[in-house]
Amino acid sequence: MHAQSNPRADVLIIGGGVIGLSIAWRAAQRGLRVDITDPHPGQGATHAAAGMLTPVTEVAYAEQELFLLGRESLSRYPSFAAELSQVTHLPTGYRQTGTLQVAYDHDDLAMLDELARLQESFGVALRQLTARECRDEEPMLDPAVRGGLLAADDGSVDPRLLATALLAAAESAGARVIRQRVAELLITGGRAGGALLEDGSELKADQTVLAAGWQSADIPGLPAGAAPPVRPVKGQILRLAPTAATGAGMLRRTVRGVVRGSSVYLVPRESGELIVGATQEELGPDTTVTAGGLWQLLRDARALIPGIAELALADAVAGLRPGTPDNAPLLGPAELPGLILATGHFRAGVLLTPVTADTVAGFLDTGLADPLWAAFSPGRFAAPSGRGRASVPSVQLAEEAGSCR
């Protein structure tokens, strides 16, 4: 097939989730000519994410460097969301209402106490609540709840609304969105130079950003040494809708609970919807919604908030998070010159959207790596020879409390 001619871009972004779209927006704002390619923008892991903005309550499951990156990104969210809505006149669902972590029984409370000690070691100050105080904060909680922790600065956003707004903002800033798959990465003179699309056309660019989530390692033409060590990690999630009998507003804020050692979260939307998630399954690229996965979520959510049994089931989906060997993102230049990685965000993709967009766009414009990237270099997994991938570790027990963000 004869390749069609397209104007050369400064930047080609492969992947149109919230990470790719936000980078496209910020890069185009800097005056760069930006192309972004994805057959279905915003329909991957973004579509299945709950949108929790909770670096504080994720401390138990992350290294300190990742917590600090998440905290920095959270601090940027108010202005990021406000600017996005101002530019597009579209909502993002951003709310800063805090997160309440609760324990269902005495053993769960011991786990929560351990979590509090870890958070304090990171310099995080949370408010410890008695069982009665938890129910004062969230009256719909079951009386069995034993106690909790309140992280007042946490927030949430609706990833589906966020993706829609980012797509509009990117196009408004001048980015060109091409709804096609990449057939092959183009390499010229040992340097990434764009991509060949499935229709045979070529998108040439001075710099190429790989932001394709779990599929980032499988782009045809990507040299093995430059392929990021990402894998798909399945997460099932539910959306529950209010009914005439229940009314809206069952929860004021995100509730994360430990129920007999199992983790569950409930994220309220301004619309009255309640998001319940999420499983964490190492099953490869499988997006089957299973009865067992939904039962687990409903069982634990109902133990905390019995009233959810009266809500309508609006949606049930499974998404694939991009996991890495240490569950932290890959940010910065790859081994292949001209290729920049912005992938592997795992559970924190939505949370890390503002800081990823700002720092990657800054690098594309100036060539200067942001100091925030120090712990997230793609080279940290390189074998001694500079080739190969680090092995994927077994899933740790604490990870089972992870979420599909």
Order of alpha helices (4+ residues) and beta strands (2+ residues): beta-alpha-beta-beta-alpha-beta-alpha-beta-alpha-beta-beta-alpha-beta-beta-beta-beta-beta-beta-beta-beta-alpha-beta-beta-beta-alpha
